[in-house]
Each structure stands twice: as structure tokens, then as C-alpha cells.
Amino acid sequence: MIYTDGRTYEGEWENDLKHGVGIEVLANTNRYEGEFLNGKPEGTGAFYWANGELYEGDWKNGLKHGSGMWKGTKGESYVGEWKNGKADGYGVHKWRNGDFFTFINFSLKNNRR
């Protein structure tokens, strides 16, 4: 399926919604590969940003939610829990120089730690 805004989707459908396994590529070449439920990422999948960032893990209602791993473009990474699209709960953030920090109960609220 090719959308008028430049997105493409190849995969399973149900009731005219993305549903099951598929690949959606956005006009800016960001892409999601994984499971969909009622038109949104849900279950397990990977999101690849055009700049080289990557998130692999669990999704709920179109947002990172559950366990997942993010890799940045400058050697940073975060492996841990996510809630409603943000790192939240137990996780490990690692920097390019090898330093790391383990979060026991990490939460971003109003963009503050």
C-alpha cells in the first residue's frame, strides 16, 4: 500500500487496518518492522530511524512499552523497561566511553529525571 503522504506498508491487514506482521516505511525513510494491532505497532517490533538510531522491543498502542533496547548514533544505548514511549523502570544506560548507569526505578515525567 502506498499512501498519499509517501508512506508505504507491506504486510497483513484486518478490517482495513494494519494487523499482524508488516513493514511500514515513512516518507523520511524511518521504518517499523514488526507486529501491528488495529493499525498501530503492538507486540514485538523494531523501529529504525533514518539517522541510524534503533529501538527493538515491545510496543503497545503505537508506543515503546515493555522491555526494549535503544541504540543511538553516538555509541549510547539503553536496555530496560519502557512505558508509554519513554524509558521507565529498571534499565541500563551505557555511554560511548563505556561508562554506564543502572536505573532501579527510572522515570521521565515532564521531561525530568
C-alpha positions, 0 to 999 in steps of 0.5 A: 500500500502506498499512501498519499503522504509517501508512506508505504506498508507491506504486510497483513491487514484486518478490517482495513487496518494494519494487523499482524506482521508488516513493514511500514516505511515513512516518507523520511525513510524511518521504518517499523518492522514488526507486529501491528494491532488495529493499525498501530505497532503492538507486540514485538517490533523494531523501529529504525530511524533514518539517522541510524538510531534503533529501538527493538522491543515491545510496543503497545498502542503505537508506543515503546512499552515493555522491555526494549533496547535503544541504540543511538548514533553516538555509541549510547544505548539503553536496555530496560523497561519502557512505558508509554514511549519513554524509558521507565523502570529498571534499565541500563544506560551505557555511554560511548566511553563505556561508562554506564548507569543502572536505573532501579526505578527510572522515570521521565515525567515532564521531561525530568529525571 
